[in-house]
Amino acid sequence: MNKMANPRKIAVLTLMKIERDKAYSNITLSSVFKEYDLKKEDRAFISALVYGVLDRKITLDFVLSSFMKTPIRKTAPFTLAVLRTGLYQIMF
C-alpha cells in the first residue's frame, strides 16, 4: 500500500507497535517501510528516531518522569511515545 505520512508520526507508531507487541525493532521497521511510500532520507530519519529512542529509553524516561505528574507506567502509550521521541530529538 502506498501511503504518504509524516516520518515523525510513523516513528511514534512504530515505537508503539514495538512496545505493545514486544516485537523486534528491525522486523517491525521493515514491515512499516513496506507499508509507506517513503524517500530514502525519511527511512533513515525514522530508523534513527526509533533506534535512538529504544537505545536511550531509560534516560528519556528518567528525564520525563522529573517533569510529569503522572507516572510513566500510567501514561497513555501514544503520549509516551510522542514525549520520548520529542525529548530524544531535543537531547540527542
CYANA upper distance limits for C-alpha pairs under 8 A (distance plus 0.5 A):
  1 MET  CA     34 LYS  CA      8.13
  1 MET  CA     35 GLU  CA      5.96
  1 MET  CA     36 TYR  CA      7.13
  1 MET  CA     37 ASP  CA      8.37
  2 ASN  CA     35 GLU  CA      7.01
  2 ASN  CA     36 TYR  CA      5.76
  2 ASN  CA     37 ASP  CA      5.46
  3 LYS  CA     35 GLU  CA      7.59
  3 LYS  CA     36 TYR  CA      5.33
  3 LYS  CA     37 ASP  CA      5.98
  4 MET  CA     36 TYR  CA      6.77
  4 MET  CA     37 ASP  CA      6.27
  4 MET  CA     38 LEU  CA      7.62
  5 ALA  CA      9 LYS  CA      7.84
  5 ALA  CA     10 ILE  CA      7.52
  5 ALA  CA     36 TYR  CA      7.92
  6 ASN  CA     10 ILE  CA      6.80
  7 PRO  CA     11 ALA  CA      6.66
  7 PRO  CA     42 ASP  CA      6.53
  7 PRO  CA     43 ARG  CA      8.33
  7 PRO  CA     45 PHE  CA      7.82
  7 PRO  CA     46 ILE  CA      6.46
  8 ARG  CA     12 VAL  CA      6.76
  8 ARG  CA     46 ILE  CA      7.31
  9 LYS  CA     13 LEU  CA      6.64
 10 ILE  CA     14 THR  CA      6.50
 10 ILE  CA     46 ILE  CA      7.67
 11 ALA  CA     15 LEU  CA      6.67
 11 ALA  CA     46 ILE  CA      5.78
 11 ALA  CA     47 SER  CA      8.13
 11 ALA  CA     49 LEU  CA      6.99
 11 ALA  CA     50 VAL  CA      6.34
 11 ALA  CA     85 THR  CA      8.50
 12 VAL  CA     16 MET  CA      6.74
 12 VAL  CA     50 VAL  CA      8.26
 12 VAL  CA     78 PHE  CA      7.88
 12 VAL  CA     81 ALA  CA      6.03
 12 VAL  CA     82 VAL  CA      6.52
 12 VAL  CA     85 THR  CA      7.42
 13 LEU  CA     17 LYS  CA      6.71
 13 LEU  CA     78 PHE  CA      8.20
 13 LEU  CA     81 ALA  CA      8.40
 14 THR  CA     18 ILE  CA      6.67
 14 THR  CA     28 THR  CA      7.50
 14 THR  CA     29 LEU  CA      7.40
 14 THR  CA     32 VAL  CA      7.77
 14 THR  CA     50 VAL  CA      7.85
 15 LEU  CA     19 GLU  CA      6.69
 15 LEU  CA     50 VAL  CA      6.80
 15 LEU  CA     81 ALA  CA      7.06
 16 MET  CA     20 ARG  CA      6.40
 16 MET  CA     77 PRO  CA      7.06
 16 MET  CA     78 PHE  CA      7.29
 16 MET  CA     81 ALA  CA      6.97
 17 LYS  CA     21 ASP  CA      6.31
 17 LYS  CA     22 LYS  CA      8.29
 17 LYS  CA     23 ALA  CA      7.80
 17 LYS  CA     28 THR  CA      8.18
 18 ILE  CA     22 LYS  CA      5.91
 18 ILE  CA     23 ALA  CA      5.19
 18 ILE  CA     24 TYR  CA      7.11
 18 ILE  CA     25 SER  CA      6.65
 18 ILE  CA     28 THR  CA      7.29
 19 GLU  CA     23 ALA  CA      7.36
 23 ALA  CA     27 ILE  CA      8.15
 23 ALA  CA     28 THR  CA      7.23
 24 TYR  CA     28 THR  CA      6.65
 25 SER  CA     29 LEU  CA      6.50
 25 SER  CA     50 VAL  CA      8.48
 25 SER  CA     51 TYR  CA      8.23
 26 ASN  CA     30 SER  CA      6.64
 27 ILE  CA     31 SER  CA      6.84
 28 THR  CA     32 VAL  CA      6.67
 29 LEU  CA     33 PHE  CA      6.58
 29 LEU  CA     47 SER  CA      7.88
 30 SER  CA     34 LYS  CA      7.01
 31 SER  CA     35 GLU  CA      6.98
 32 VAL  CA     36 TYR  CA      7.09
 33 PHE  CA     37 ASP  CA      7.99
 33 PHE  CA     38 LEU  CA      7.75
 33 PHE  CA     43 ARG  CA      7.76
 38 LEU  CA     42 ASP  CA      6.48
 38 LEU  CA     43 ARG  CA      6.86
 39 LYS  CA     43 ARG  CA      6.90
 40 LYS  CA     44 ALA  CA      6.83
 41 GLU  CA     45 PHE  CA      6.63
 42 ASP  CA     46 ILE  CA      6.54
 43 ARG  CA     47 SER  CA      6.58
 44 ALA  CA     48 ALA  CA      6.61
 45 PHE  CA     49 LEU  CA      6.72
 46 ILE  CA     50 VAL  CA      6.58
 47 SER  CA     51 TYR  CA      6.45
 48 ALA  CA     52 GLY  CA      6.16
 49 LEU  CA     53 VAL  CA      6.44
 49 LEU  CA     85 THR  CA      7.29
 49 LEU  CA     88 TYR  CA      8.18
 49 LEU  CA     89 GLN  CA      8.25
 50 VAL  CA     54 LEU  CA      6.68
 50 VAL  CA     85 THR  CA      8.47
 51 TYR  CA     55 ASP  CA      6.45
 52 GLY  CA     56 ARG  CA      6.58
 52 GLY  CA     88 TYR  CA      7.72
 53 VAL  CA     57 LYS  CA      5.98
 53 VAL  CA     60 LEU  CA      8.24
 53 VAL  CA     84 ARG  CA      7.08
 53 VAL  CA     85 THR  CA      6.73
 53 VAL  CA     88 TYR  CA      6.67
 56 ARG  CA     60 LEU  CA      6.53
 56 ARG  CA     88 TYR  CA      8.24
 57 LYS  CA     61 ASP  CA      6.48
 57 LYS  CA     84 ARG  CA      7.93
 58 ILE  CA     62 PHE  CA      6.65
 59 THR  CA     63 VAL  CA      6.82
 60 LEU  CA     64 LEU  CA      6.54
 60 LEU  CA     84 ARG  CA      6.56
 60 LEU  CA     87 LEU  CA      7.35
 60 LEU  CA     88 TYR  CA      7.40
 61 ASP  CA     65 SER  CA      6.36
 61 ASP  CA     72 ILE  CA      7.61
 61 ASP  CA     84 ARG  CA      7.80
 62 PHE  CA     66 SER  CA      7.13
 63 VAL  CA     67 PHE  CA      7.60
 64 LEU  CA     68 MET  CA      6.70
 64 LEU  CA     72 ILE  CA      8.47
 64 LEU  CA     83 LEU  CA      8.23
 64 LEU  CA     84 ARG  CA      8.29
 65 SER  CA     69 LYS  CA      8.15
 65 SER  CA     71 PRO  CA      7.17
 65 SER  CA     72 ILE  CA      6.92
 68 MET  CA     72 ILE  CA      8.50
 70 THR  CA     74 LYS  CA      7.00
 70 THR  CA     75 THR  CA      6.99
 71 PRO  CA     75 THR  CA      6.99
 72 ILE  CA     80 LEU  CA      7.95
 75 THR  CA     79 THR  CA      7.26
 75 THR  CA     80 LEU  CA      6.60
 76 ALA  CA     80 LEU  CA      6.62
 77 PRO  CA     81 ALA  CA      6.59
 78 PHE  CA     82 VAL  CA      6.67
 79 THR  CA     83 LEU  CA      6.63
 80 LEU  CA     84 ARG  CA      6.53
 81 ALA  CA     85 THR  CA      6.54
 82 VAL  CA     86 GLY  CA      6.54
 83 LEU  CA     87 LEU  CA      6.45
 84 ARG  CA     88 TYR  CA      6.43
 85 THR  CA     89 GLN  CA      6.84
 86 GLY  CA     90 ILE  CA      6.86
 87 LEU  CA     91 MET  CA      6.48
 88 TYR  CA     92 PHE  CA      6.11
